[in-house]
Structure formats: structure tokens, C-alpha cells
Amino acid sequence: MKDHILILDRQNKPPKYNQFKYIKVKENFLFGNLPENAKTIDLLCKKNQIKLFISTYFTYATTVKSLMILHDFIPEKLGYDLHLPEWADKKEAILNNNIFVSISNSTLTDFHRYYPEMRNRPVKLIYNAAYDNVRLNSSSSSDFLEKYSIEKKFFLLVGHRWPHKNHILFLKAINELKGKDDFEIIFTGGNAILEDEFQKFLSAFKYKVKYKVLQLSLSEMIDAYKNAMALVYPSKYEGFGLPILEAMQCGCPVITCKNSSIEEIGQDACLYCDENDHHDLKNALIRIQDKETREKLIRRGREISKEFSWEKSTQSLIHFIEENIK
């Protein structure tokens, strides 16, 4: 199958593989322009004798079958204005795709909840995975702590700091933690500068807690996971929760919340807290420092992470495609 894959390259971002064919297309895939986008895709599919168009975002084709990858239903779940162009595009794309892949059972359940009219369309649960080289025995730089002047034990928070990621719950929890000045906070991903709402909260602490916002390479992310006291991930909704899986692969204990797909991925390898109770999270921050608890979570996390692999997911996707393009 790899010899018959065509990549539509809009921004020169896809990784390049010699066995795939790439076509550069103009960056005209703007929100609110789906019918015109579909025409462009149709022409490319016809010209290159494509049997299936795979949409990783809010796009579709009309003259060939389209497969859409369902990542999450955050706007529907959290009450966003679904009339905004990007969310209206999402609905239009879903209604015009023929078959679907969902990255978690939670996302699949939400798909049928918010789009019951699509229940008769073929859909397959195929889990995401983490990079194979993001794991405990991966090679990484030995001077990570020195490079970033990290002098204390630290809690790690990964990804964008959007409201549903619930970072404020962690800040409330650590503010009540005895001995919080023994720790640092490392934020990675998102904006390069910590948003005002979090800076103001940190500056209000009676005892100043040192924090950093770092933009890390892949090898440095491995170092961050390996050295962290825990990944703290108090999200209120996830379509999958990739940082949880990455942390488990790297031997990093995880503190998170039981909702959406999170328990589906973390299973019994995480410490769970109430997403609305910072006292509960504070207790988890205390428990995670216990050596026996940490070792148990690390061991179980490595076991569970082996259940997810791109090889397994790829084979499942290939079989699903073959079943639906006959």
C-alpha cells in the first residue's frame, strides 16, 4: 500500500519518505471555504487515480470516498459557539465523509452522541501511539538539568494551557502543598511566555515557587519526563491524551483525572484526582513522592504503554481501508 500513497503538502510540513509521492498545493484551505477545497481535492484525486481521500482535518472529497480521522469533540463537549467558521467546517466535513477512524473509544462515543445521524457510517477504533524513541531506554542528553538551570525536583505540565487543560487546578493545589518551595514547575509547549492569569496566580503565592516555560526538542522532552517528579495532567477532556502515554513510556509517574479518554489510556498506572477539587490534587502531589507508589506506577505504566504501537495501529488502518474501498 505504501507505494500508492499521495501526500497533499500544503505547508512543506509532512515528514518526507522516498516511497511516497508528494504534491504541493496552494495554501487556500481556509475556514469557511470547504466546497472550494473539496473541488481542489476532487481534481487532484481524479488526476492521480486516487480511490480514497484521508482527511486528518476538516476536509473532504466528493467524487471519491473520504475517510476522516476523529480526534476529539472538545467544542461540542465544552459548549463552544458551533457557528464559528472552524466548528461549522468540522460539522460539514463530518457530514460529507464516508468512513471514519476514531483515536479512542471515548471519542467514538462522543461521535455517536453528537452526530447520531452518522451511526450507519463505517467507523473503526484505532488508537494513537507515541514515538518509539520516546521511552525510558532512549538515548538523551545528560546535561538537561544543567542546561536549563533546574536545581530542584520538578512537576511537569505539558501542552497548550487552554482552559480545559485545567492548569489552574494544579496551581491551587501546589499553593497549599507543604514544602512547595522544594519544587520547581516546568511548563512545556504552548506559548513561550506564561499567560498573565498563571503568572498572577504564581506571584500571589506566599512562598515563591520557581517556574520555567521551555520549548523542548524531542530528546529534551524525554529528559523532562525521565527527571520529573510527575507529569501533572488535570485535563477536563481529552480525545486521546498523548502526553500520558509518552510519560508512561519514559518511566514518569502521572497524575491526572478520570474523564473522557484519560482512564482508557492511563488505566491503573496513574494517580487520579477530581478535576474540580484542588485538595484532591494536593493529596496526589503528596502521594506521588512516596518511593513505593512511584515505583509501582512506573512499572505499571511501562507495561500498559506496550499495548499501544504505531505498527499495530497501521495494520488495523490498512485492513479497515481494504474493507471499505472494494
C-alpha positions in Angstrom: 0.0 0.0 0.0 2.9 2.4 0.7 3.7 2.6 -3.0 0.2 4.0 -3.7 0.1 6.9 -1.2 -0.1 10.5 -2.3 0.5 13.3 0.2 -1.0 16.7 -0.4 1.6 19.0 1.0 0.2 22.4 1.8 2.9 23.9 4.1 6.0 21.8 3.5 5.4 20.2 6.9 4.8 16.5 6.3 7.8 14.2 7.0 9.4 13.1 3.8 9.6 9.4 2.8 11.1 8.2 -0.5 8.3 5.6 -1.1 5.5 8.2 -1.0 4.5 10.7 -3.7 4.1 14.4 -2.7 2.2 17.2 -4.4 2.5 20.7 -3.2 -0.8 22.5 -3.2 -1.6 26.2 -2.6 -2.5 27.2 1.0 -6.1 28.0 0.2 -7.7 25.6 2.7 -9.2 28.3 4.8 -12.1 28.1 7.3 -15.5 28.6 5.6 -14.2 27.5 2.2 -14.9 23.8 2.3 -16.8 23.4 -1.0 -14.0 25.1 -2.9 -11.5 22.9 -1.0 -13.4 19.8 -2.0 -13.2 20.8 -5.7 -9.5 21.1 -5.4 -9.2 17.7 -3.7 -11.5 16.1 -6.3 -9.4 17.3 -9.2 -6.2 16.0 -7.6 -7.8 12.7 -6.8 -9.1 12.2 -10.3 -5.8 13.2 -11.9 -3.9 10.8 -9.7 -6.4 8.0 -9.8 -6.9 8.1 -6.0 -9.5 5.7 -4.6 -9.6 7.1 -1.0 -9.0 10.5 0.4 -8.0 10.6 4.1 -8.8 13.7 5.9 -6.7 14.5 9.0 -8.5 17.7 9.5 -11.8 19.4 8.4 -11.8 18.5 4.7 -13.5 16.0 2.3 -13.8 14.9 -1.3 -17.0 14.4 -3.2 -16.0 12.2 -6.2 -14.1 9.6 -4.2 -14.6 8.0 -0.8 -13.4 10.1 2.1 -12.1 8.8 5.4 -12.0 11.3 8.3 -9.9 10.8 11.4 -11.8 11.9 14.5 -9.5 13.4 17.1 -11.9 14.9 19.7 -15.2 16.7 20.3 -13.9 19.5 22.5 -16.1 22.3 21.1 -19.2 20.2 21.3 -18.4 18.9 24.8 -17.3 22.2 26.3 -20.1 24.4 24.7 -18.1 26.4 22.2 -20.0 28.5 19.7 -20.5 25.9 16.9 -21.5 28.6 14.4 -17.9 29.9 14.3 -16.3 29.0 10.9 -13.9 26.4 12.2 -16.6 24.5 14.0 -19.1 24.8 11.2 -16.5 23.4 8.9 -16.0 20.5 11.3 -19.7 19.6 11.1 -19.8 20.0 7.3 -16.7 17.8 6.9 -18.2 15.1 9.2 -21.4 15.0 7.3 -19.6 14.7 3.9 -17.1 11.9 4.9 -18.0 8.3 4.2 -15.9 6.4 6.7 -14.3 7.3 10.0 -11.4 6.3 12.3 -11.6 7.3 16.0 -8.5 7.6 18.1 -10.2 6.4 21.3 -13.4 4.8 22.4 -14.3 7.9 24.3 -14.1 9.9 21.1 -16.1 7.3 19.2 -18.9 7.5 21.9 -18.9 11.3 21.5 -19.1 11.0 17.8 -22.3 9.0 18.0 -23.6 11.2 20.8 -23.2 14.5 18.8 -23.8 13.1 15.4 -26.4 10.3 15.8 -27.3 10.6 12.1 -23.9 9.1 11.3 -24.4 5.9 13.2 -24.8 3.9 10.0 -21.4 5.0 8.6 -18.4 2.7 9.0 -16.2 3.7 11.9 -13.1 2.0 13.4 -11.4 2.5 16.7 -7.7 2.8 16.1 -5.6 4.1 19.0 -2.8 6.6 18.6 0.7 5.7 19.8 3.8 7.6 20.9 7.1 7.7 19.0 9.0 4.5 19.6 12.1 6.5 20.6 10.1 8.3 23.4 10.7 5.7 26.1 12.8 5.1 29.2 15.8 3.5 27.5 16.1 6.1 24.8 19.3 8.0 24.4 19.1 11.6 25.6 21.4 14.5 26.6 22.9 14.2 30.0 23.1 17.9 30.7 19.4 18.7 30.6 19.1 19.8 34.2 22.2 21.9 33.9 21.3 23.4 30.6 18.0 24.7 31.9 19.3 25.5 35.4 16.8 23.1 37.1 18.1 22.9 40.7 15.2 21.2 42.4 12.7 18.4 41.9 10.0 19.5 39.5 6.5 18.8 38.4 6.0 18.8 34.6 3.0 20.2 32.8 2.8 19.6 29.0 1.0 21.2 26.1 -1.2 24.2 25.5 -2.6 25.9 28.5 -6.1 26.2 27.3 -8.9 26.5 29.9 -10.0 22.8 29.6 -6.4 21.7 30.3 -7.2 22.9 33.9 -3.7 24.1 34.9 -5.2 26.4 37.4 -6.2 23.4 39.5 -2.6 22.4 39.8 -1.5 25.9 40.8 -4.2 26.0 43.5 -3.0 22.5 44.7 0.7 23.3 44.9 0.0 26.6 46.6 -1.4 24.5 49.6 1.4 21.9 49.5 3.7 21.9 52.5 7.3 22.2 51.3 6.2 23.5 47.9 9.4 25.6 47.8 11.3 22.4 47.5 9.9 22.0 43.9 10.0 23.8 40.6 7.3 23.8 37.9 8.2 23.1 34.3 5.7 24.1 31.6 6.4 22.8 28.1 4.6 23.5 24.9 2.0 26.3 24.2 3.1 29.9 24.3 6.7 30.7 25.0 5.7 33.1 27.8 3.4 32.1 30.6 0.0 33.7 30.3 -0.9 36.5 32.7 -3.6 34.6 34.5 -1.0 32.0 35.6 1.8 34.5 36.3 -0.5 36.4 38.6 -1.6 33.3 40.4 2.1 32.3 41.0 3.1 35.7 42.1 0.4 35.6 44.8 2.0 32.6 46.5 3.2 33.3 50.0 6.4 31.4 49.1 7.7 31.9 45.6 7.8 28.8 43.5 10.3 28.8 40.7 8.9 28.0 37.3 10.1 27.9 33.7 8.4 27.7 30.3 10.5 25.6 28.0 10.3 24.9 24.3 12.0 21.4 24.1 13.2 19.2 21.4 12.1 15.6 21.3 15.3 14.3 23.1 14.8 17.0 25.7 11.2 16.0 26.3 12.4 12.5 27.0 14.8 14.1 29.6 12.0 16.1 31.1 9.8 13.0 31.5 12.7 11.0 32.9 13.6 13.6 35.5 10.2 14.8 36.6 8.6 14.0 39.9 5.4 13.5 37.9 3.6 14.6 34.8 0.6 16.6 36.1 -2.2 16.5 33.6 -5.5 17.6 35.2 -7.4 18.0 31.9 -11.1 18.0 31.8 -11.4 16.5 28.4 -9.0 14.6 26.0 -9.6 12.9 22.7 -6.7 10.7 23.5 -4.1 12.1 25.9 -0.8 11.5 24.2 1.4 13.1 27.0 0.1 10.5 29.4 1.3 7.7 27.1 4.6 9.4 26.5 5.2 9.8 30.2 4.4 6.2 30.9 6.8 5.1 28.1 9.6 7.2 29.7 9.0 5.9 33.3 7.4 9.1 34.5 4.5 8.8 37.0 1.3 10.5 36.0 -1.3 12.5 38.0 -4.5 13.1 36.0 -8.3 13.0 36.1 -10.9 10.3 35.3 -12.8 11.6 32.4 -13.1 11.3 28.6 -10.3 9.0 27.2 -7.9 9.5 30.0 -8.6 6.4 32.1 -8.9 4.5 28.8 -5.2 5.3 28.1 -3.8 5.5 31.7 -5.8 2.6 33.1 -4.4 1.7 36.6 -1.0 3.3 36.0 -1.9 6.8 37.1 -2.9 8.6 40.3 -6.4 10.1 39.6 -7.9 13.2 41.2 -11.2 15.0 41.0 -10.9 17.6 38.2 -12.7 20.2 40.3 -11.1 19.5 43.7 -7.6 21.0 44.2 -7.4 19.4 47.7 -7.7 16.0 46.0 -4.9 17.0 43.6 -2.8 18.3 46.5 -3.1 14.8 48.1 -2.0 13.2 44.9 1.1 15.5 44.8 1.9 14.2 48.3 1.3 10.5 47.4 3.5 10.7 44.3 6.5 11.5 46.4 6.3 8.1 48.1 9.0 5.8 46.6 6.9 2.6 46.6 4.0 4.4 45.0 6.2 5.9 42.3 7.9 2.6 41.5 4.5 0.8 41.2 3.2 3.4 38.9 6.3 3.5 36.7 6.4 -0.3 36.4 2.7 -0.5 35.5 3.0 2.4 33.1 5.7 0.7 31.1 3.6 -2.4 30.9 0.5 -0.6 29.7 2.4 1.6 27.2 3.4 -1.5 25.3 -0.2 -2.1 24.4 0.0 1.0 22.0 2.1 0.8 18.9 2.1 2.5 15.5 2.7 -0.8 13.9 -0.4 -2.3 15.4 -2.4 0.8 14.5 -1.1 0.9 11.0 -2.1 -2.7 10.3 -5.5 -2.0 11.7 -5.9 1.0 9.5 -4.8 -0.9 6.4 -7.3 -3.7 7.0 -10.1 -1.1 7.6 -9.3 0.7 4.3 -9.1 -2.5 2.3 -12.6 -3.5 3.6 -14.1 -0.2 2.6 -12.7 0.6 -0.8 -13.6 -2.6 -2.6 
